[in-house]
Amino acid sequence: MTSAVDRSLDSDTCRKLISLGYARSNHVRLYGQELELVSDPFPHQEGGIAIEVIGKTESVSRTMKLPLPVLHVASSRIEKRNSNDKRTA
């Protein structure tokens, strides 16, 4: 039962990250590297949220977990939205 709740939160976080620009075909700078995103964010099997990326000098994609500060921004915006929804209900 707990994993279902966690997956739901992961899905919300992934959708929020997409709206913040972490979406397929966009370019971002993470861990000091310029990267092209070749996937939308997805829940990583080891926990956290990951994306598939290609660096400027790379020819194949690799999976990269998003840093916690990025995830915190997305989840805090979800929490704000949820608290605003509860106030208007």
PDB file of N, CA, C and O in Angstrom:
ATOM      1  N   MET A   1       0.817  -1.193   0.000  1.00  0.00           N
ATOM      2  CA  MET A   1       0.000   0.000   0.000  1.00  0.00           C
ATOM      3  C   MET A   1       0.863   1.261   0.000  1.00  0.00           C
ATOM      4  O   MET A   1       0.545   2.226  -0.695  1.00  0.00           O
ATOM      5  N   THR A   2       1.941   1.262   0.763  1.00  0.00           N
ATOM      6  CA  THR A   2       2.811   2.435   0.813  1.00  0.00           C
ATOM      7  C   THR A   2       3.442   2.717  -0.540  1.00  0.00           C
ATOM      8  O   THR A   2       3.557   3.879  -0.932  1.00  0.00           O
ATOM      9  N   SER A   3       3.858   1.672  -1.269  1.00  0.00           N
ATOM     10  CA  SER A   3       4.501   1.886  -2.562  1.00  0.00           C
ATOM     11  C   SER A   3       3.544   2.534  -3.561  1.00  0.00           C
ATOM     12  O   SER A   3       3.985   3.289  -4.427  1.00  0.00           O
ATOM     13  N   ALA A   4       2.249   2.255  -3.458  1.00  0.00           N
ATOM     14  CA  ALA A   4       1.278   2.891  -4.345  1.00  0.00           C
ATOM     15  C   ALA A   4       1.224   4.390  -4.084  1.00  0.00           C
ATOM     16  O   ALA A   4       1.126   5.183  -5.021  1.00  0.00           O
ATOM     17  N   VAL A   5       1.288   4.777  -2.827  1.00  0.00           N
ATOM     18  CA  VAL A   5       1.296   6.203  -2.475  1.00  0.00           C
ATOM     19  C   VAL A   5       2.572   6.841  -2.997  1.00  0.00           C
ATOM     20  O   VAL A   5       2.532   7.925  -3.579  1.00  0.00           O
ATOM     21  N   ASP A   6       3.711   6.173  -2.793  1.00  0.00           N
ATOM     22  CA  ASP A   6       4.976   6.711  -3.257  1.00  0.00           C
ATOM     23  C   ASP A   6       4.986   6.877  -4.777  1.00  0.00           C
ATOM     24  O   ASP A   6       5.470   7.890  -5.282  1.00  0.00           O
ATOM     25  N   ARG A   7       4.462   5.901  -5.504  1.00  0.00           N
ATOM     26  CA  ARG A   7       4.415   5.986  -6.965  1.00  0.00           C
ATOM     27  C   ARG A   7       3.530   7.145  -7.405  1.00  0.00           C
ATOM     28  O   ARG A   7       3.837   7.823  -8.386  1.00  0.00           O
ATOM     29  N   SER A   8       2.449   7.374  -6.699  1.00  0.00           N
ATOM     30  CA  SER A   8       1.573   8.493  -7.020  1.00  0.00           C
ATOM     31  C   SER A   8       2.317   9.813  -6.855  1.00  0.00           C
ATOM     32  O   SER A   8       2.219  10.701  -7.702  1.00  0.00           O
ATOM     33  N   LEU A   9       3.061   9.935  -5.761  1.00  0.00           N
ATOM     34  CA  LEU A   9       3.850  11.150  -5.549  1.00  0.00           C
ATOM     35  C   LEU A   9       4.923  11.285  -6.621  1.00  0.00           C
ATOM     36  O   LEU A   9       5.177  12.385  -7.111  1.00  0.00           O
ATOM     37  N   ASP A  10       5.555  10.169  -6.990  1.00  0.00           N
ATOM     38  CA  ASP A  10       6.554  10.199  -8.061  1.00  0.00           C
ATOM     39  C   ASP A  10       5.942  10.680  -9.368  1.00  0.00           C
ATOM     40  O   ASP A  10       6.557  11.470 -10.084  1.00  0.00           O
ATOM     41  N   SER A  11       4.755  10.219  -9.685  1.00  0.00           N
ATOM     42  CA  SER A  11       4.085  10.637 -10.924  1.00  0.00           C
ATOM     43  C   SER A  11       3.787  12.129 -10.908  1.00  0.00           C
ATOM     44  O   SER A  11       3.988  12.819 -11.907  1.00  0.00           O
ATOM     45  N   ASP A  12       3.308  12.624  -9.776  1.00  0.00           N
ATOM     46  CA  ASP A  12       3.049  14.065  -9.646  1.00  0.00           C
ATOM     47  C   ASP A  12       4.334  14.863  -9.806  1.00  0.00           C
ATOM     48  O   ASP A  12       4.359  15.887 -10.488  1.00  0.00           O
ATOM     49  N   THR A  13       5.402  14.384  -9.169  1.00  0.00           N
ATOM     50  CA  THR A  13       6.689  15.071  -9.268  1.00  0.00           C
ATOM     51  C   THR A  13       7.198  15.058 -10.703  1.00  0.00           C
ATOM     52  O   THR A  13       7.718  16.067 -11.180  1.00  0.00           O
ATOM     53  N   CYS A  14       7.058  13.939 -11.395  1.00  0.00           N
ATOM     54  CA  CYS A  14       7.489  13.858 -12.798  1.00  0.00           C
ATOM     55  C   CYS A  14       6.716  14.844 -13.660  1.00  0.00           C
ATOM     56  O   CYS A  14       7.307  15.531 -14.493  1.00  0.00           O
ATOM     57  N   ARG A  15       5.405  14.923 -13.472  1.00  0.00           N
ATOM     58  CA  ARG A  15       4.597  15.875 -14.247  1.00  0.00           C
ATOM     59  C   ARG A  15       5.020  17.315 -13.950  1.00  0.00           C
ATOM     60  O   ARG A  15       5.079  18.138 -14.864  1.00  0.00           O
ATOM     61  N   LYS A  16       5.314  17.628 -12.698  1.00  0.00           N
ATOM     62  CA  LYS A  16       5.736  18.977 -12.340  1.00  0.00           C
ATOM     63  C   LYS A  16       7.103  19.284 -12.942  1.00  0.00           C
ATOM     64  O   LYS A  16       7.336  20.394 -13.420  1.00  0.00           O
ATOM     65  N   LEU A  17       8.004  18.308 -12.921  1.00  0.00           N
ATOM     66  CA  LEU A  17       9.325  18.515 -13.525  1.00  0.00           C
ATOM     67  C   LEU A  17       9.212  18.805 -15.015  1.00  0.00           C
ATOM     68  O   LEU A  17       9.940  19.648 -15.539  1.00  0.00           O
ATOM     69  N   ILE A  18       8.316  18.121 -15.695  1.00  0.00           N
ATOM     70  CA  ILE A  18       8.100  18.380 -17.117  1.00  0.00           C
ATOM     71  C   ILE A  18       7.651  19.820 -17.318  1.00  0.00           C
ATOM     72  O   ILE A  18       8.133  20.502 -18.223  1.00  0.00           O
ATOM     73  N   SER A  19       6.726  20.289 -16.476  1.00  0.00           N
ATOM     74  CA  SER A  19       6.247  21.668 -16.616  1.00  0.00           C
ATOM     75  C   SER A  19       7.335  22.687 -16.277  1.00  0.00           C
ATOM     76  O   SER A  19       7.261  23.835 -16.713  1.00  0.00           O
ATOM     77  N   LEU A  20       8.340  22.279 -15.504  1.00  0.00           N
ATOM     78  CA  LEU A  20       9.463  23.158 -15.166  1.00  0.00           C
ATOM     79  C   LEU A  20      10.585  23.116 -16.205  1.00  0.00           C
ATOM     80  O   LEU A  20      11.598  23.796 -16.043  1.00  0.00           O
ATOM     81  N   GLY A  21      10.417  22.323 -17.274  1.00  0.00           N
ATOM     82  CA  GLY A  21      11.400  22.302 -18.351  1.00  0.00           C
ATOM     83  C   GLY A  21      12.243  21.050 -18.431  1.00  0.00           C
ATOM     84  O   GLY A  21      13.067  20.927 -19.337  1.00  0.00           O
ATOM     85  N   TYR A  22      12.065  20.118 -17.512  1.00  0.00           N
ATOM     86  CA  TYR A  22      12.812  18.864 -17.560  1.00  0.00           C
ATOM     87  C   TYR A  22      12.043  17.871 -18.413  1.00  0.00           C
ATOM     88  O   TYR A  22      11.567  16.847 -17.921  1.00  0.00           O
ATOM     89  N   ALA A  23      11.928  18.184 -19.692  1.00  0.00           N
ATOM     90  CA  ALA A  23      11.148  17.374 -20.621  1.00  0.00           C
ATOM     91  C   ALA A  23      12.016  16.990 -21.818  1.00  0.00           C
ATOM     92  O   ALA A  23      13.014  17.642 -22.127  1.00  0.00           O
ATOM     93  N   ARG A  24      11.609  15.931 -22.468  1.00  0.00           N
ATOM     94  CA  ARG A  24      12.301  15.417 -23.645  1.00  0.00           C
ATOM     95  C   ARG A  24      12.604  16.542 -24.632  1.00  0.00           C
ATOM     96  O   ARG A  24      11.779  17.430 -24.848  1.00  0.00           O
ATOM     97  N   SER A  25      13.774  16.494 -25.217  1.00  0.00           N
ATOM     98  CA  SER A  25      14.262  17.426 -26.242  1.00  0.00           C
ATOM     99  C   SER A  25      14.748  18.763 -25.696  1.00  0.00           C
ATOM    100  O   SER A  25      15.281  19.568 -26.459  1.00  0.00           O
ATOM    101  N   ASN A  26      14.585  19.025 -24.414  1.00  0.00           N
ATOM    102  CA  ASN A  26      15.112  20.258 -23.821  1.00  0.00           C
ATOM    103  C   ASN A  26      16.576  20.070 -23.458  1.00  0.00           C
ATOM    104  O   ASN A  26      17.074  18.947 -23.378  1.00  0.00           O
ATOM    105  N   HIS A  27      17.254  21.187 -23.239  1.00  0.00           N
ATOM    106  CA  HIS A  27      18.643  21.177 -22.805  1.00  0.00           C
ATOM    107  C   HIS A  27      18.708  21.756 -21.399  1.00  0.00           C
ATOM    108  O   HIS A  27      18.046  22.748 -21.095  1.00  0.00           O
ATOM    109  N   VAL A  28      19.509  21.130 -20.545  1.00  0.00           N
ATOM    110  CA  VAL A  28      19.687  21.601 -19.176  1.00  0.00           C
ATOM    111  C   VAL A  28      21.159  21.492 -18.805  1.00  0.00           C
ATOM    112  O   VAL A  28      21.949  20.841 -19.489  1.00  0.00           O
ATOM    113  N   ARG A  29      21.498  22.141 -17.715  1.00  0.00           N
ATOM    114  CA  ARG A  29      22.838  22.018 -17.151  1.00  0.00           C
ATOM    115  C   ARG A  29      22.697  21.348 -15.792  1.00  0.00           C
ATOM    116  O   ARG A  29      22.085  21.902 -14.878  1.00  0.00           O
ATOM    117  N   LEU A  30      23.270  20.143 -15.664  1.00  0.00           N
ATOM    118  CA  LEU A  30      23.228  19.380 -14.424  1.00  0.00           C
ATOM    119  C   LEU A  30      24.628  18.873 -14.107  1.00  0.00           C
ATOM    120  O   LEU A  30      25.358  18.431 -14.994  1.00  0.00           O
ATOM    121  N   TYR A  31      24.984  18.943 -12.849  1.00  0.00           N
ATOM    122  CA  TYR A  31      26.289  18.437 -12.412  1.00  0.00           C
ATOM    123  C   TYR A  31      27.418  19.023 -13.257  1.00  0.00           C
ATOM    124  O   TYR A  31      28.407  18.342 -13.531  1.00  0.00           O
ATOM    125  N   GLY A  32      27.276  20.276 -13.668  1.00  0.00           N
ATOM    126  CA  GLY A  32      28.313  20.955 -14.438  1.00  0.00           C
ATOM    127  C   GLY A  32      28.397  20.551 -15.890  1.00  0.00           C
ATOM    128  O   GLY A  32      29.381  20.871 -16.557  1.00  0.00           O
ATOM    129  N   GLN A  33      27.393  19.855 -16.404  1.00  0.00           N
ATOM    130  CA  GLN A  33      27.415  19.395 -17.792  1.00  0.00           C
ATOM    131  C   GLN A  33      26.215  19.929 -18.555  1.00  0.00           C
ATOM    132  O   GLN A  33      25.112  20.026 -18.016  1.00  0.00           O
ATOM    133  N   GLU A  34      26.444  20.276 -19.825  1.00  0.00           N
ATOM    134  CA  GLU A  34      25.346  20.634 -20.720  1.00  0.00           C
ATOM    135  C   GLU A  34      24.778  19.331 -21.275  1.00  0.00           C
ATOM    136  O   GLU A  34      25.500  18.534 -21.875  1.00  0.00           O
ATOM    137  N   LEU A  35      23.479  19.123 -21.068  1.00  0.00           N
ATOM    138  CA  LEU A  35      22.870  17.851 -21.451  1.00  0.00           C
ATOM    139  C   LEU A  35      21.602  18.059 -22.258  1.00  0.00           C
ATOM    140  O   LEU A  35      20.856  19.012 -22.032  1.00  0.00           O
ATOM    141  N   GLU A  36      21.365  17.164 -23.197  1.00  0.00           N
ATOM    142  CA  GLU A  36      20.086  17.113 -23.898  1.00  0.00           C
ATOM    143  C   GLU A  36      19.260  16.003 -23.263  1.00  0.00           C
ATOM    144  O   GLU A  36      19.747  14.888 -23.078  1.00  0.00           O
ATOM    145  N   LEU A  37      18.023  16.307 -22.934  1.00  0.00           N
ATOM    146  CA  LEU A  37      17.145  15.303 -22.339  1.00  0.00           C
ATOM    147  C   LEU A  37      16.515  14.490 -23.457  1.00  0.00           C
ATOM    148  O   LEU A  37      15.902  15.049 -24.367  1.00  0.00           O
ATOM    149  N   VAL A  38      16.663  13.176 -23.391  1.00  0.00           N
ATOM    150  CA  VAL A  38      16.093  12.304 -24.410  1.00  0.00           C
ATOM    151  C   VAL A  38      14.902  11.516 -23.868  1.00  0.00           C
ATOM    152  O   VAL A  38      14.341  10.668 -24.561  1.00  0.00           O
ATOM    153  N   SER A  39      14.525  11.804 -22.628  1.00  0.00           N
ATOM    154  CA  SER A  39      13.316  11.211 -22.054  1.00  0.00           C
ATOM    155  C   SER A  39      12.678  12.219 -21.106  1.00  0.00           C
ATOM    156  O   SER A  39      13.310  13.186 -20.683  1.00  0.00           O
ATOM    157  N   ASP A  40      11.435  11.974 -20.789  1.00  0.00           N
ATOM    158  CA  ASP A  40      10.793  12.714 -19.719  1.00  0.00           C
ATOM    159  C   ASP A  40      11.233  12.083 -18.398  1.00  0.00           C
ATOM    160  O   ASP A  40      11.694  10.942 -18.391  1.00  0.00           O
ATOM    161  N   PRO A  41      11.102  12.800 -17.282  1.00  0.00           N
ATOM    162  CA  PRO A  41      11.471  12.222 -15.985  1.00  0.00           C
ATOM    163  C   PRO A  41      10.644  10.974 -15.680  1.00  0.00           C
ATOM    164  O   PRO A  41       9.484  10.869 -16.079  1.00  0.00           O
ATOM    165  N   PHE A  42      11.267  10.025 -14.959  1.00  0.00           N
ATOM    166  CA  PHE A  42      10.582   8.795 -14.578  1.00  0.00           C
ATOM    167  C   PHE A  42      11.111   8.339 -13.222  1.00  0.00           C
ATOM    168  O   PHE A  42      12.245   8.652 -12.860  1.00  0.00           O
ATOM    169  N   PRO A  43      10.287   7.594 -12.463  1.00  0.00           N
ATOM    170  CA  PRO A  43      10.762   7.066 -11.177  1.00  0.00           C
ATOM    171  C   PRO A  43      11.896   6.066 -11.420  1.00  0.00           C
ATOM    172  O   PRO A  43      11.762   5.153 -12.234  1.00  0.00           O
ATOM    173  N   HIS A  44      12.995   6.243 -10.720  1.00  0.00           N
ATOM    174  CA  HIS A  44      14.159   5.356 -10.859  1.00  0.00           C
ATOM    175  C   HIS A  44      13.972   4.143  -9.960  1.00  0.00           C
ATOM    176  O   HIS A  44      13.424   4.255  -8.863  1.00  0.00           O
ATOM    177  N   GLN A  45      14.426   2.989 -10.424  1.00  0.00           N
ATOM    178  CA  GLN A  45      14.249   1.744  -9.669  1.00  0.00           C
ATOM    179  C   GLN A  45      14.964   1.764  -8.325  1.00  0.00           C
ATOM    180  O   GLN A  45      14.568   1.035  -7.415  1.00  0.00           O
ATOM    181  N   GLU A  46      16.003   2.577  -8.175  1.00  0.00           N
ATOM    182  CA  GLU A  46      16.737   2.660  -6.907  1.00  0.00           C
ATOM    183  C   GLU A  46      16.243   3.817  -6.040  1.00  0.00           C
ATOM    184  O   GLU A  46      16.856   4.134  -5.022  1.00  0.00           O
ATOM    185  N   GLY A  47      15.150   4.440  -6.436  1.00  0.00           N
ATOM    186  CA  GLY A  47      14.622   5.590  -5.706  1.00  0.00           C
ATOM    187  C   GLY A  47      14.965   6.881  -6.415  1.00  0.00           C
ATOM    188  O   GLY A  47      15.925   6.952  -7.181  1.00  0.00           O
ATOM    189  N   GLY A  48      14.179   7.888  -6.153  1.00  0.00           N
ATOM    190  CA  GLY A  48      14.395   9.178  -6.794  1.00  0.00           C
ATOM    191  C   GLY A  48      13.780   9.227  -8.181  1.00  0.00           C
ATOM    192  O   GLY A  48      13.048   8.324  -8.587  1.00  0.00           O
ATOM    193  N   ILE A  49      14.088  10.288  -8.895  1.00  0.00           N
ATOM    194  CA  ILE A  49      13.584  10.510 -10.251  1.00  0.00           C
ATOM    195  C   ILE A  49      14.788  10.619 -11.172  1.00  0.00           C
ATOM    196  O   ILE A  49      15.790  11.241 -10.820  1.00  0.00           O
ATOM    197  N   ALA A  50      14.691  10.014 -12.351  1.00  0.00           N
ATOM    198  CA  ALA A  50      15.803  10.009 -13.295  1.00  0.00           C
ATOM    199  C   ALA A  50      15.326  10.475 -14.670  1.00  0.00           C
ATOM    200  O   ALA A  50      14.129  10.576 -14.940  1.00  0.00           O
ATOM    201  N   ILE A  51      16.303  10.751 -15.522  1.00  0.00           N
ATOM    202  CA  ILE A  51      16.061  11.103 -16.914  1.00  0.00           C
ATOM    203  C   ILE A  51      17.147  10.436 -17.760  1.00  0.00           C
ATOM    204  O   ILE A  51      18.222  10.104 -17.262  1.00  0.00           O
ATOM    205  N   GLU A  52      16.850  10.250 -19.024  1.00  0.00           N
ATOM    206  CA  GLU A  52      17.853   9.784 -19.980  1.00  0.00           C
ATOM    207  C   GLU A  52      18.447  11.022 -20.634  1.00  0.00           C
ATOM    208  O   GLU A  52      17.712  11.904 -21.079  1.00  0.00           O
ATOM    209  N   VAL A  53      19.768  11.092 -20.695  1.00  0.00           N
ATOM    210  CA  VAL A  53      20.451  12.274 -21.217  1.00  0.00           C
ATOM    211  C   VAL A  53      21.557  11.876 -22.189  1.00  0.00           C
ATOM    212  O   VAL A  53      22.041  10.744 -22.197  1.00  0.00           O
ATOM    213  N   ILE A  54      21.936  12.861 -23.012  1.00  0.00           N
ATOM    214  CA  ILE A  54      23.120  12.746 -23.869  1.00  0.00           C
ATOM    215  C   ILE A  54      23.924  14.021 -23.670  1.00  0.00           C
ATOM    216  O   ILE A  54      23.397  15.124 -23.809  1.00  0.00           O
ATOM    217  N   GLY A  55      25.196  13.866 -23.345  1.00  0.00           N
ATOM    218  CA  GLY A  55      26.093  15.009 -23.224  1.00  0.00           C
ATOM    219  C   GLY A  55      26.576  15.476 -24.579  1.00  0.00           C
ATOM    220  O   GLY A  55      26.424  14.775 -25.580  1.00  0.00           O
ATOM    221  N   LYS A  56      27.162  16.669 -24.607  1.00  0.00           N
ATOM    222  CA  LYS A  56      27.646  17.236 -25.872  1.00  0.00           C
ATOM    223  C   LYS A  56      28.658  16.336 -26.578  1.00  0.00           C
ATOM    224  O   LYS A  56      28.660  16.247 -27.806  1.00  0.00           O
ATOM    225  N   THR A  57      29.508  15.676 -25.812  1.00  0.00           N
ATOM    226  CA  THR A  57      30.571  14.860 -26.415  1.00  0.00           C
ATOM    227  C   THR A  57      30.241  13.375 -26.419  1.00  0.00           C
ATOM    228  O   THR A  57      31.109  12.552 -26.707  1.00  0.00           O
ATOM    229  N   GLU A  58      28.999  13.020 -26.105  1.00  0.00           N
ATOM    230  CA  GLU A  58      28.612  11.611 -26.031  1.00  0.00           C
ATOM    231  C   GLU A  58      27.782  11.220 -27.244  1.00  0.00           C
ATOM    232  O   GLU A  58      27.132  12.059 -27.867  1.00  0.00           O
ATOM    233  N   SER A  59      27.817   9.935 -27.566  1.00  0.00           N
ATOM    234  CA  SER A  59      27.031   9.457 -28.701  1.00  0.00           C
ATOM    235  C   SER A  59      25.892   8.531 -28.269  1.00  0.00           C
ATOM    236  O   SER A  59      25.022   8.201 -29.075  1.00  0.00           O
ATOM    237  N   VAL A  60      25.895   8.113 -27.010  1.00  0.00           N
ATOM    238  CA  VAL A  60      24.828   7.250 -26.509  1.00  0.00           C
ATOM    239  C   VAL A  60      24.215   7.881 -25.250  1.00  0.00           C
ATOM    240  O   VAL A  60      24.862   8.650 -24.539  1.00  0.00           O
ATOM    241  N   SER A  61      22.966   7.534 -25.003  1.00  0.00           N
ATOM    242  CA  SER A  61      22.297   8.097 -23.835  1.00  0.00           C
ATOM    243  C   SER A  61      22.668   7.319 -22.576  1.00  0.00           C
ATOM    244  O   SER A  61      23.122   6.176 -22.631  1.00  0.00           O
ATOM    245  N   ARG A  62      22.458   7.979 -21.448  1.00  0.00           N
ATOM    246  CA  ARG A  62      22.685   7.340 -20.158  1.00  0.00           C
ATOM    247  C   ARG A  62      21.628   7.840 -19.182  1.00  0.00           C
ATOM    248  O   ARG A  62      21.045   8.907 -19.376  1.00  0.00           O
ATOM    249  N   THR A  63      21.391   7.071 -18.149  1.00  0.00           N
ATOM    250  CA  THR A  63      20.422   7.438 -17.133  1.00  0.00           C
ATOM    251  C   THR A  63      21.113   8.276 -16.066  1.00  0.00           C
ATOM    252  O   THR A  63      22.198   7.936 -15.596  1.00  0.00           O
ATOM    253  N   MET A  64      20.468   9.378 -15.692  1.00  0.00           N
ATOM    254  CA  MET A  64      21.011  10.254 -14.664  1.00  0.00           C
ATOM    255  C   MET A  64      19.911  10.583 -13.671  1.00  0.00           C
ATOM    256  O   MET A  64      18.835  11.038 -14.057  1.00  0.00           O
ATOM    257  N   LYS A  65      20.181  10.354 -12.396  1.00  0.00           N
ATOM    258  CA  LYS A  65      19.219  10.730 -11.370  1.00  0.00           C
ATOM    259  C   LYS A  65      19.272  12.241 -11.173  1.00  0.00           C
ATOM    260  O   LYS A  65      20.346  12.842 -11.170  1.00  0.00           O
ATOM    261  N   LEU A  66      18.104  12.841 -11.009  1.00  0.00           N
ATOM    262  CA  LEU A  66      18.050  14.285 -10.792  1.00  0.00           C
ATOM    263  C   LEU A  66      18.492  14.614  -9.370  1.00  0.00           C
ATOM    264  O   LEU A  66      18.209  13.856  -8.442  1.00  0.00           O
ATOM    265  N   PRO A  67      19.184  15.741  -9.194  1.00  0.00           N
ATOM    266  CA  PRO A  67      19.648  16.118  -7.860  1.00  0.00           C
ATOM    267  C   PRO A  67      18.470  16.444  -6.927  1.00  0.00           C
ATOM    268  O   PRO A  67      17.422  16.912  -7.371  1.00  0.00           O
ATOM    269  N   LEU A  68      18.664  16.189  -5.640  1.00  0.00           N
ATOM    270  CA  LEU A  68      17.615  16.429  -4.655  1.00  0.00           C
ATOM    271  C   LEU A  68      17.085  17.862  -4.654  1.00  0.00           C
ATOM    272  O   LEU A  68      15.874  18.041  -4.523  1.00  0.00           O
ATOM    273  N   PRO A  69      17.925  18.896  -4.792  1.00  0.00           N
ATOM    274  CA  PRO A  69      17.361  20.253  -4.807  1.00  0.00           C
ATOM    275  C   PRO A  69      16.337  20.465  -5.936  1.00  0.00           C
ATOM    276  O   PRO A  69      15.351  21.178  -5.750  1.00  0.00           O
ATOM    277  N   VAL A  70      16.567  19.855  -7.090  1.00  0.00           N
ATOM    278  CA  VAL A  70      15.611  19.956  -8.199  1.00  0.00           C
ATOM    279  C   VAL A  70      14.300  19.270  -7.811  1.00  0.00           C
ATOM    280  O   VAL A  70      13.219  19.808  -8.049  1.00  0.00           O
ATOM    281  N   LEU A  71      14.401  18.084  -7.215  1.00  0.00           N
ATOM    282  CA  LEU A  71      13.204  17.352  -6.783  1.00  0.00           C
ATOM    283  C   LEU A  71      12.456  18.111  -5.696  1.00  0.00           C
ATOM    284  O   LEU A  71      11.225  18.106  -5.674  1.00  0.00           O
ATOM    285  N   HIS A  72      13.183  18.760  -4.799  1.00  0.00           N
ATOM    286  CA  HIS A  72      12.538  19.529  -3.732  1.00  0.00           C
ATOM    287  C   HIS A  72      11.751  20.705  -4.297  1.00  0.00           C
ATOM    288  O   HIS A  72      10.660  21.007  -3.811  1.00  0.00           O
ATOM    289  N   VAL A  73      12.284  21.369  -5.308  1.00  0.00           N
ATOM    290  CA  VAL A  73      11.556  22.485  -5.941  1.00  0.00           C
ATOM    291  C   VAL A  73      10.252  21.971  -6.529  1.00  0.00           C
ATOM    292  O   VAL A  73       9.196  22.571  -6.323  1.00  0.00           O
ATOM    293  N   ALA A  74      10.320  20.875  -7.252  1.00  0.00           N
ATOM    294  CA  ALA A  74       9.110  20.320  -7.875  1.00  0.00           C
ATOM    295  C   ALA A  74       8.108  19.872  -6.824  1.00  0.00           C
ATOM    296  O   ALA A  74       6.919  20.166  -6.944  1.00  0.00           O
ATOM    297  N   SER A  75       8.567  19.163  -5.793  1.00  0.00           N
ATOM    298  CA  SER A  75       7.626  18.664  -4.788  1.00  0.00           C
ATOM    299  C   SER A  75       7.063  19.792  -3.940  1.00  0.00           C
ATOM    300  O   SER A  75       5.917  19.707  -3.498  1.00  0.00           O
ATOM    301  N   SER A  76       7.836  20.851  -3.699  1.00  0.00           N
ATOM    302  CA  SER A  76       7.302  21.971  -2.922  1.00  0.00           C
ATOM    303  C   SER A  76       6.214  22.696  -3.705  1.00  0.00           C
ATOM    304  O   SER A  76       5.258  23.198  -3.114  1.00  0.00           O
ATOM    305  N   ARG A  77       6.345  22.755  -5.010  1.00  0.00           N
ATOM    306  CA  ARG A  77       5.302  23.379  -5.826  1.00  0.00           C
ATOM    307  C   ARG A  77       4.042  22.525  -5.851  1.00  0.00           C
ATOM    308  O   ARG A  77       2.931  23.049  -5.928  1.00  0.00           O
ATOM    309  N   ILE A  78       4.216  21.218  -5.785  1.00  0.00           N
ATOM    310  CA  ILE A  78       3.053  20.323  -5.712  1.00  0.00           C
ATOM    311  C   ILE A  78       2.344  20.524  -4.379  1.00  0.00           C
ATOM    312  O   ILE A  78       1.116  20.599  -4.331  1.00  0.00           O
ATOM    313  N   GLU A  79       3.127  20.611  -3.279  1.00  0.00           N
ATOM    314  CA  GLU A  79       2.541  20.814  -1.955  1.00  0.00           C
ATOM    315  C   GLU A  79       1.787  22.135  -1.892  1.00  0.00           C
ATOM    316  O   GLU A  79       0.698  22.196  -1.321  1.00  0.00           O
ATOM    317  N   LYS A  80       2.356  23.205  -2.477  1.00  0.00           N
ATOM    318  CA  LYS A  80       1.671  24.503  -2.493  1.00  0.00           C
ATOM    319  C   LYS A  80       0.351  24.404  -3.242  1.00  0.00           C
ATOM    320  O   LYS A  80      -0.670  24.926  -2.794  1.00  0.00           O
ATOM    321  N   ARG A  81       0.382  23.728  -4.390  1.00  0.00           N
ATOM    322  CA  ARG A  81      -0.830  23.573  -5.184  1.00  0.00           C
ATOM    323  C   ARG A  81      -1.885  22.804  -4.396  1.00  0.00           C
ATOM    324  O   ARG A  81      -3.055  23.186  -4.390  1.00  0.00           O
ATOM    325  N   ASN A  82      -1.479  21.726  -3.734  1.00  0.00           N
ATOM    326  CA  ASN A  82      -2.419  20.921  -2.955  1.00  0.00           C
ATOM    327  C   ASN A  82      -2.993  21.712  -1.792  1.00  0.00           C
ATOM    328  O   ASN A  82      -4.184  21.591  -1.505  1.00  0.00           O
ATOM    329  N   SER A  83      -2.185  22.520  -1.112  1.00  0.00           N
ATOM    330  CA  SER A  83      -2.704  23.301   0.010  1.00  0.00           C
ATOM    331  C   SER A  83      -3.646  24.392  -0.486  1.00  0.00           C
ATOM    332  O   SER A  83      -4.617  24.718   0.197  1.00  0.00           O
ATOM    333  N   ASN A  84      -3.382  24.964  -1.657  1.00  0.00           N
ATOM    334  CA  ASN A  84      -4.291  25.950  -2.235  1.00  0.00           C
ATOM    335  C   ASN A  84      -5.620  25.305  -2.629  1.00  0.00           C
ATOM    336  O   ASN A  84      -6.685  25.897  -2.451  1.00  0.00           O
ATOM    337  N   ASP A  85      -5.546  24.080  -3.171  1.00  0.00           N
ATOM    338  CA  ASP A  85      -6.765  23.358  -3.533  1.00  0.00           C
ATOM    339  C   ASP A  85      -7.617  23.083  -2.308  1.00  0.00           C
ATOM    340  O   ASP A  85      -8.841  23.194  -2.373  1.00  0.00           O
ATOM    341  N   LYS A  86      -6.991  22.724  -1.186  1.00  0.00           N
ATOM    342  CA  LYS A  86      -7.747  22.424   0.032  1.00  0.00           C
ATOM    343  C   LYS A  86      -8.420  23.683   0.576  1.00  0.00           C
ATOM    344  O   LYS A  86      -9.530  23.606   1.104  1.00  0.00           O
ATOM    345  N   ARG A  87      -7.767  24.839   0.457  1.00  0.00           N
ATOM    346  CA  ARG A  87      -8.345  26.089   0.959  1.00  0.00           C
ATOM    347  C   ARG A  87      -9.558  26.514   0.160  1.00  0.00           C
ATOM    348  O   ARG A  87     -10.499  27.085   0.710  1.00  0.00           O
ATOM    349  N   THR A  88      -9.543  26.238  -1.154  1.00  0.00           N
ATOM    350  CA  THR A  88     -10.661  26.658  -1.998  1.00  0.00           C
ATOM    351  C   THR A  88     -11.823  25.666  -1.959  1.00  0.00           C
ATOM    352  O   THR A  88     -12.926  25.982  -2.405  1.00  0.00           O
ATOM    353  N   ALA A  89     -11.576  24.474  -1.429  1.00  0.00           N
ATOM    354  CA  ALA A  89     -12.631  23.454  -1.398  1.00  0.00           C
ATOM    355  C   ALA A  89     -13.616  23.664  -0.268  1.00  0.00           C
ATOM    356  O   ALA A  89     -14.556  22.885  -0.116  1.00  0.00           O
TER     357      ALA A  89
END
